């Protein structure tokens, strides 16, 4: 299984990405920011998780947070987690993307999700 996730930083900035091991990825986010962070986690086929990530990067190109010349996988502050979750759920339904919403509010202290 491969994972697509939406992450929320302690300052409420919304990010997204893909991972093979979402528990380890969540630990990395927590380690970097010094706090527990929560994720909305989707799981499914690797190619579909990657397609979902690519689509979001294209659709949100003007709203990706940039640090000098580096485009991150974090969104500008005016986009909420709820908005991105709604958009992802719509993409999954309309484009028949083979991933399922596994956990709405995950962090590594909950253990492995599979």
Rosetta constraint file for C-alpha pairs under 8 A:
AtomPair CA 1 CA 20 HARMONIC 7.05 0.50
AtomPair CA 1 CA 43 HARMONIC 6.28 0.50
AtomPair CA 1 CA 44 HARMONIC 5.36 0.50
AtomPair CA 1 CA 45 HARMONIC 6.06 0.50
AtomPair CA 1 CA 46 HARMONIC 6.84 0.50
AtomPair CA 2 CA 18 HARMONIC 7.38 0.50
AtomPair CA 2 CA 19 HARMONIC 6.23 0.50
AtomPair CA 2 CA 20 HARMONIC 4.98 0.50
AtomPair CA 2 CA 21 HARMONIC 7.71 0.50
AtomPair CA 2 CA 43 HARMONIC 5.61 0.50
AtomPair CA 2 CA 44 HARMONIC 5.49 0.50
AtomPair CA 2 CA 45 HARMONIC 5.88 0.50
AtomPair CA 2 CA 46 HARMONIC 4.94 0.50
AtomPair CA 2 CA 49 HARMONIC 6.67 0.50
AtomPair CA 3 CA 18 HARMONIC 5.42 0.50
AtomPair CA 3 CA 19 HARMONIC 5.21 0.50
AtomPair CA 3 CA 20 HARMONIC 6.04 0.50
AtomPair CA 3 CA 21 HARMONIC 7.53 0.50
AtomPair CA 3 CA 22 HARMONIC 6.64 0.50
AtomPair CA 3 CA 41 HARMONIC 6.70 0.50
AtomPair CA 3 CA 42 HARMONIC 5.56 0.50
AtomPair CA 3 CA 43 HARMONIC 4.45 0.50
AtomPair CA 3 CA 44 HARMONIC 6.50 0.50
AtomPair CA 3 CA 46 HARMONIC 7.48 0.50
AtomPair CA 3 CA 49 HARMONIC 6.30 0.50
AtomPair CA 4 CA 16 HARMONIC 7.38 0.50
AtomPair CA 4 CA 17 HARMONIC 5.76 0.50
AtomPair CA 4 CA 18 HARMONIC 4.38 0.50
AtomPair CA 4 CA 19 HARMONIC 6.58 0.50
AtomPair CA 4 CA 41 HARMONIC 6.10 0.50
AtomPair CA 4 CA 42 HARMONIC 5.15 0.50
AtomPair CA 4 CA 43 HARMONIC 6.30 0.50
AtomPair CA 4 CA 49 HARMONIC 5.42 0.50
AtomPair CA 4 CA 50 HARMONIC 7.64 0.50
AtomPair CA 4 CA 52 HARMONIC 7.69 0.50
AtomPair CA 4 CA 53 HARMONIC 7.24 0.50
AtomPair CA 5 CA 16 HARMONIC 5.47 0.50
AtomPair CA 5 CA 17 HARMONIC 5.54 0.50
AtomPair CA 5 CA 18 HARMONIC 6.13 0.50
AtomPair CA 5 CA 19 HARMONIC 7.93 0.50
AtomPair CA 5 CA 39 HARMONIC 6.19 0.50
AtomPair CA 5 CA 40 HARMONIC 5.56 0.50
AtomPair CA 5 CA 41 HARMONIC 4.54 0.50
AtomPair CA 5 CA 42 HARMONIC 6.01 0.50
AtomPair CA 6 CA 14 HARMONIC 6.98 0.50
AtomPair CA 6 CA 15 HARMONIC 5.69 0.50
AtomPair CA 6 CA 16 HARMONIC 4.32 0.50
AtomPair CA 6 CA 17 HARMONIC 6.79 0.50
AtomPair CA 6 CA 39 HARMONIC 5.34 0.50
AtomPair CA 6 CA 40 HARMONIC 5.09 0.50
AtomPair CA 6 CA 41 HARMONIC 6.61 0.50
AtomPair CA 6 CA 81 HARMONIC 7.47 0.50
AtomPair CA 6 CA 84 HARMONIC 7.91 0.50
AtomPair CA 6 CA 85 HARMONIC 7.60 0.50
AtomPair CA 7 CA 14 HARMONIC 5.77 0.50
AtomPair CA 7 CA 15 HARMONIC 5.02 0.50
AtomPair CA 7 CA 16 HARMONIC 5.75 0.50
AtomPair CA 7 CA 37 HARMONIC 7.12 0.50
AtomPair CA 7 CA 38 HARMONIC 5.99 0.50
AtomPair CA 7 CA 39 HARMONIC 4.38 0.50
AtomPair CA 7 CA 40 HARMONIC 6.58 0.50
AtomPair CA 8 CA 12 HARMONIC 5.53 0.50
AtomPair CA 8 CA 13 HARMONIC 5.71 0.50
AtomPair CA 8 CA 14 HARMONIC 4.70 0.50
AtomPair CA 8 CA 15 HARMONIC 6.28 0.50
AtomPair CA 8 CA 37 HARMONIC 6.27 0.50
AtomPair CA 8 CA 38 HARMONIC 6.00 0.50
AtomPair CA 8 CA 39 HARMONIC 6.47 0.50
AtomPair CA 8 CA 81 HARMONIC 7.08 0.50
AtomPair CA 9 CA 13 HARMONIC 5.28 0.50
AtomPair CA 9 CA 14 HARMONIC 6.50 0.50
AtomPair CA 9 CA 15 HARMONIC 7.81 0.50
AtomPair CA 9 CA 33 HARMONIC 7.73 0.50
AtomPair CA 9 CA 37 HARMONIC 5.98 0.50
AtomPair CA 9 CA 38 HARMONIC 7.79 0.50
AtomPair CA 10 CA 33 HARMONIC 7.72 0.50
AtomPair CA 10 CA 35 HARMONIC 7.12 0.50
AtomPair CA 10 CA 36 HARMONIC 7.94 0.50
AtomPair CA 10 CA 37 HARMONIC 6.65 0.50
AtomPair CA 12 CA 77 HARMONIC 7.73 0.50
AtomPair CA 12 CA 80 HARMONIC 7.98 0.50
AtomPair CA 13 CA 74 HARMONIC 6.94 0.50
AtomPair CA 13 CA 75 HARMONIC 6.67 0.50
AtomPair CA 13 CA 76 HARMONIC 7.14 0.50
AtomPair CA 13 CA 77 HARMONIC 5.72 0.50
AtomPair CA 13 CA 80 HARMONIC 7.79 0.50
AtomPair CA 14 CA 74 HARMONIC 5.71 0.50
AtomPair CA 14 CA 75 HARMONIC 5.56 0.50
AtomPair CA 14 CA 76 HARMONIC 7.77 0.50
AtomPair CA 14 CA 77 HARMONIC 7.54 0.50
AtomPair CA 14 CA 79 HARMONIC 7.28 0.50
AtomPair CA 14 CA 80 HARMONIC 6.65 0.50
AtomPair CA 14 CA 81 HARMONIC 5.98 0.50
AtomPair CA 15 CA 73 HARMONIC 5.58 0.50
AtomPair CA 15 CA 74 HARMONIC 4.00 0.50
AtomPair CA 15 CA 75 HARMONIC 5.92 0.50
AtomPair CA 16 CA 53 HARMONIC 7.62 0.50
AtomPair CA 16 CA 73 HARMONIC 5.89 0.50
AtomPair CA 16 CA 74 HARMONIC 6.62 0.50
AtomPair CA 17 CA 53 HARMONIC 6.40 0.50
AtomPair CA 17 CA 73 HARMONIC 6.89 0.50
AtomPair CA 18 CA 49 HARMONIC 6.77 0.50
AtomPair CA 18 CA 50 HARMONIC 6.87 0.50
AtomPair CA 18 CA 53 HARMONIC 7.13 0.50
AtomPair CA 19 CA 25 HARMONIC 6.87 0.50
AtomPair CA 21 CA 25 HARMONIC 6.31 0.50
AtomPair CA 22 CA 26 HARMONIC 5.99 0.50
AtomPair CA 23 CA 27 HARMONIC 6.35 0.50
AtomPair CA 23 CA 107 HARMONIC 7.33 0.50
AtomPair CA 23 CA 108 HARMONIC 5.08 0.50
AtomPair CA 23 CA 111 HARMONIC 7.10 0.50
AtomPair CA 23 CA 112 HARMONIC 6.11 0.50
AtomPair CA 23 CA 113 HARMONIC 7.82 0.50
AtomPair CA 24 CA 28 HARMONIC 6.31 0.50
AtomPair CA 24 CA 108 HARMONIC 7.42 0.50
AtomPair CA 25 CA 29 HARMONIC 6.48 0.50
AtomPair CA 26 CA 30 HARMONIC 6.24 0.50
AtomPair CA 26 CA 37 HARMONIC 7.21 0.50
AtomPair CA 26 CA 38 HARMONIC 7.79 0.50
AtomPair CA 26 CA 39 HARMONIC 7.69 0.50
AtomPair CA 26 CA 107 HARMONIC 6.31 0.50
AtomPair CA 26 CA 108 HARMONIC 5.88 0.50
AtomPair CA 27 CA 31 HARMONIC 6.02 0.50
AtomPair CA 27 CA 108 HARMONIC 6.12 0.50
AtomPair CA 28 CA 32 HARMONIC 6.16 0.50
AtomPair CA 29 CA 33 HARMONIC 6.27 0.50
AtomPair CA 29 CA 37 HARMONIC 6.95 0.50
AtomPair CA 30 CA 34 HARMONIC 5.58 0.50
AtomPair CA 30 CA 35 HARMONIC 5.19 0.50
AtomPair CA 30 CA 36 HARMONIC 5.16 0.50
AtomPair CA 30 CA 37 HARMONIC 5.86 0.50
AtomPair CA 31 CA 35 HARMONIC 7.16 0.50
AtomPair CA 36 CA 107 HARMONIC 7.01 0.50
AtomPair CA 37 CA 107 HARMONIC 6.31 0.50
AtomPair CA 38 CA 105 HARMONIC 5.62 0.50
AtomPair CA 38 CA 106 HARMONIC 5.21 0.50
AtomPair CA 38 CA 107 HARMONIC 5.03 0.50
AtomPair CA 39 CA 103 HARMONIC 7.92 0.50
AtomPair CA 39 CA 104 HARMONIC 6.95 0.50
AtomPair CA 39 CA 105 HARMONIC 5.42 0.50
AtomPair CA 39 CA 106 HARMONIC 4.98 0.50
AtomPair CA 39 CA 107 HARMONIC 6.42 0.50
AtomPair CA 40 CA 85 HARMONIC 7.86 0.50
AtomPair CA 40 CA 101 HARMONIC 7.62 0.50
AtomPair CA 40 CA 102 HARMONIC 7.84 0.50
AtomPair CA 40 CA 103 HARMONIC 5.73 0.50
AtomPair CA 40 CA 104 HARMONIC 4.43 0.50
AtomPair CA 40 CA 105 HARMONIC 5.31 0.50
AtomPair CA 40 CA 106 HARMONIC 6.22 0.50
AtomPair CA 41 CA 101 HARMONIC 6.04 0.50
AtomPair CA 41 CA 102 HARMONIC 5.59 0.50
AtomPair CA 41 CA 103 HARMONIC 5.18 0.50
AtomPair CA 41 CA 104 HARMONIC 6.39 0.50
AtomPair CA 41 CA 105 HARMONIC 7.74 0.50
AtomPair CA 41 CA 106 HARMONIC 7.04 0.50
AtomPair CA 42 CA 99 HARMONIC 5.95 0.50
AtomPair CA 42 CA 100 HARMONIC 5.16 0.50
AtomPair CA 42 CA 101 HARMONIC 4.28 0.50
AtomPair CA 42 CA 102 HARMONIC 5.20 0.50
AtomPair CA 42 CA 103 HARMONIC 7.08 0.50
AtomPair CA 43 CA 49 HARMONIC 7.42 0.50
AtomPair CA 43 CA 99 HARMONIC 5.07 0.50
AtomPair CA 43 CA 100 HARMONIC 5.41 0.50
AtomPair CA 43 CA 101 HARMONIC 6.64 0.50
AtomPair CA 43 CA 102 HARMONIC 6.38 0.50
AtomPair CA 44 CA 48 HARMONIC 7.08 0.50
AtomPair CA 44 CA 49 HARMONIC 6.70 0.50
AtomPair CA 44 CA 98 HARMONIC 5.92 0.50
AtomPair CA 44 CA 99 HARMONIC 4.20 0.50
AtomPair CA 44 CA 100 HARMONIC 6.39 0.50
AtomPair CA 45 CA 49 HARMONIC 6.27 0.50
AtomPair CA 45 CA 98 HARMONIC 6.31 0.50
AtomPair CA 45 CA 99 HARMONIC 6.56 0.50
AtomPair CA 46 CA 50 HARMONIC 6.19 0.50
AtomPair CA 47 CA 51 HARMONIC 6.08 0.50
AtomPair CA 48 CA 52 HARMONIC 6.11 0.50
AtomPair CA 48 CA 97 HARMONIC 5.78 0.50
AtomPair CA 48 CA 98 HARMONIC 5.88 0.50
AtomPair CA 48 CA 99 HARMONIC 6.78 0.50
AtomPair CA 49 CA 53 HARMONIC 6.37 0.50
AtomPair CA 49 CA 97 HARMONIC 7.98 0.50
AtomPair CA 49 CA 98 HARMONIC 7.89 0.50
AtomPair CA 49 CA 99 HARMONIC 6.73 0.50
AtomPair CA 50 CA 54 HARMONIC 6.20 0.50
AtomPair CA 51 CA 55 HARMONIC 6.11 0.50
AtomPair CA 52 CA 56 HARMONIC 6.33 0.50
AtomPair CA 52 CA 88 HARMONIC 7.75 0.50
AtomPair CA 52 CA 91 HARMONIC 7.79 0.50
AtomPair CA 52 CA 97 HARMONIC 7.51 0.50
AtomPair CA 53 CA 57 HARMONIC 6.29 0.50
AtomPair CA 54 CA 58 HARMONIC 6.27 0.50
AtomPair CA 55 CA 59 HARMONIC 6.05 0.50
AtomPair CA 56 CA 60 HARMONIC 5.76 0.50
AtomPair CA 56 CA 61 HARMONIC 7.98 0.50
AtomPair CA 57 CA 61 HARMONIC 5.59 0.50
AtomPair CA 57 CA 64 HARMONIC 7.71 0.50
AtomPair CA 57 CA 73 HARMONIC 7.77 0.50
AtomPair CA 60 CA 64 HARMONIC 6.22 0.50
AtomPair CA 60 CA 75 HARMONIC 7.92 0.50
AtomPair CA 63 CA 75 HARMONIC 5.65 0.50
AtomPair CA 63 CA 76 HARMONIC 5.42 0.50
AtomPair CA 64 CA 71 HARMONIC 6.55 0.50
AtomPair CA 64 CA 72 HARMONIC 6.40 0.50
AtomPair CA 64 CA 73 HARMONIC 6.53 0.50
AtomPair CA 64 CA 74 HARMONIC 5.87 0.50
AtomPair CA 64 CA 75 HARMONIC 4.57 0.50
AtomPair CA 64 CA 76 HARMONIC 5.87 0.50
AtomPair CA 65 CA 71 HARMONIC 6.25 0.50
AtomPair CA 65 CA 72 HARMONIC 5.72 0.50
AtomPair CA 65 CA 73 HARMONIC 7.22 0.50
AtomPair CA 65 CA 74 HARMONIC 5.46 0.50
AtomPair CA 65 CA 75 HARMONIC 5.12 0.50
AtomPair CA 65 CA 76 HARMONIC 5.12 0.50
AtomPair CA 66 CA 70 HARMONIC 5.60 0.50
AtomPair CA 66 CA 71 HARMONIC 4.56 0.50
AtomPair CA 66 CA 72 HARMONIC 5.92 0.50
AtomPair CA 67 CA 71 HARMONIC 6.55 0.50
AtomPair CA 67 CA 72 HARMONIC 7.47 0.50
AtomPair CA 75 CA 79 HARMONIC 6.68 0.50
AtomPair CA 79 CA 83 HARMONIC 6.56 0.50
AtomPair CA 79 CA 84 HARMONIC 7.34 0.50
AtomPair CA 80 CA 84 HARMONIC 6.50 0.50
AtomPair CA 81 CA 85 HARMONIC 6.06 0.50
AtomPair CA 82 CA 86 HARMONIC 6.05 0.50
AtomPair CA 83 CA 87 HARMONIC 6.23 0.50
AtomPair CA 84 CA 88 HARMONIC 6.08 0.50
AtomPair CA 85 CA 89 HARMONIC 6.07 0.50
AtomPair CA 86 CA 90 HARMONIC 6.20 0.50
AtomPair CA 87 CA 91 HARMONIC 6.23 0.50
AtomPair CA 88 CA 92 HARMONIC 6.19 0.50
AtomPair CA 89 CA 93 HARMONIC 6.29 0.50
AtomPair CA 90 CA 94 HARMONIC 6.01 0.50
AtomPair CA 91 CA 95 HARMONIC 5.55 0.50
AtomPair CA 91 CA 96 HARMONIC 7.55 0.50
AtomPair CA 91 CA 97 HARMONIC 7.17 0.50
AtomPair CA 92 CA 96 HARMONIC 5.39 0.50
AtomPair CA 92 CA 97 HARMONIC 4.61 0.50
AtomPair CA 92 CA 98 HARMONIC 7.10 0.50
AtomPair CA 92 CA 99 HARMONIC 7.11 0.50
AtomPair CA 93 CA 97 HARMONIC 6.96 0.50
AtomPair CA 102 CA 113 HARMONIC 7.92 0.50
AtomPair CA 103 CA 113 HARMONIC 7.99 0.50
AtomPair CA 106 CA 110 HARMONIC 6.97 0.50
AtomPair CA 107 CA 111 HARMONIC 7.92 0.50
AtomPair CA 108 CA 112 HARMONIC 7.32 0.50
